[in-house]
Amino acid sequence: GGCWHQCCPGRNNACWAAGAHRARCYCDSYCERTGDCCEDYQAACRRAAVGCAVGPWGPWSRCSSLCGVGSKARSRQVTVPPRHGGEPCPDLKQRRGCLGEHPTCGTAK
């Protein structure tokens, strides 16, 4: 057995191989914390790991409210998805509060 056939991101109990003395060894990136990686984990998975890469933030949207409290949002895209246990993607969306101040907000109806 060994990790040459599979490498998994995060904690994945289904990502294992038969190790020494028929004991299970793991090929998920969590095995580095628990110390139960297969012998070839570093060579098969960490060298092949590709961390997530994201593009720049897009522009903020307009305030969701013309008058009063609302919210704005912006997003960014994944340019390189994570592979073989590489770093996961960061947040792709952000939201913040705003105050709508359209010229008609102060006029009485």
C-alpha positions in Angstrom: 0.0 0.0 0.0 0.9 3.6 0.1 -0.3 7.1 -1.0 0.9 6.9 -4.6 -2.7 6.2 -5.7 -4.6 8.8 -3.6 -4.0 12.0 -1.6 -6.9 13.7 0.2 -7.3 17.2 1.6 -8.4 17.8 5.2 -9.6 14.9 7.5 -10.9 11.9 5.5 -11.1 8.6 7.2 -11.7 6.9 3.9 -8.3 8.0 2.6 -6.1 5.2 3.9 -3.8 2.4 2.7 -2.5 -0.8 4.3 0.7 0.0 6.2 3.2 -2.1 8.1 1.7 -5.1 9.9 -1.6 -4.6 8.2 -2.2 -1.5 10.2 -3.9 1.4 8.4 -1.9 4.5 7.5 -3.5 7.6 6.1 -3.0 9.8 3.0 -5.2 12.8 4.1 -3.5 16.0 5.0 -4.8 15.6 8.6 -2.4 12.7 9.1 0.4 15.2 9.6 -1.3 16.3 12.8 -2.1 12.8 14.1 1.2 11.3 13.0 -0.4 8.3 11.2 0.7 9.1 7.6 1.8 6.4 5.3 5.6 6.2 4.8 5.3 7.6 1.3 2.9 10.5 2.2 5.5 13.2 2.0 6.8 12.1 -1.4 3.4 11.2 -2.9 1.2 13.9 -1.5 3.0 16.9 -0.1 5.3 17.4 -3.0 2.3 17.1 -5.3 0.1 19.4 -3.2 -1.2 22.5 -4.9 -2.6 25.2 -2.7 -5.7 27.2 -3.7 -5.1 30.5 -5.5 -7.6 33.3 -5.8 -7.9 36.3 -8.0 -8.4 39.9 -6.8 -11.5 41.2 -5.1 -14.1 42.5 -7.5 -15.8 45.9 -6.9 -18.3 46.4 -4.1 -21.9 46.2 -5.2 -24.3 49.1 -4.7 -25.9 49.4 -1.3 -28.9 47.1 -1.1 -31.0 50.0 0.3 -31.6 53.3 -1.4 -32.5 54.9 2.0 -31.2 53.7 5.3 -29.2 50.6 6.4 -28.3 48.0 3.8 -25.4 45.9 2.7 -22.8 45.7 0.0 -21.0 42.6 -1.3 -18.0 41.7 -3.3 -16.5 38.5 -4.5 -13.4 36.9 -6.1 -12.8 33.8 -8.1 -10.7 30.7 -7.6 -7.9 30.7 -10.2 -6.2 27.5 -9.1 -8.3 24.9 -7.1 -6.5 23.0 -4.3 -5.2 19.6 -5.1 -3.6 16.7 -3.3 -4.1 18.1 0.2 -3.0 21.7 -0.7 -4.2 24.7 1.3 -7.9 25.2 1.0 -9.5 28.3 -0.6 -10.0 31.4 1.6 -13.4 33.2 1.7 -14.7 34.1 -1.8 -17.3 36.6 -0.7 -17.3 39.5 1.6 -20.2 41.6 2.9 -20.3 44.9 4.8 -22.9 47.3 6.0 -23.8 50.6 4.2 -26.2 53.5 4.4 -28.3 54.3 1.4 -28.3 58.1 0.7 -30.3 58.5 -2.4 -31.3 62.1 -3.1 -35.0 61.3 -2.6 -34.5 59.8 0.9 -35.1 63.1 2.7 -38.2 64.2 0.8 -41.6 63.8 2.5 -44.3 61.9 0.6 
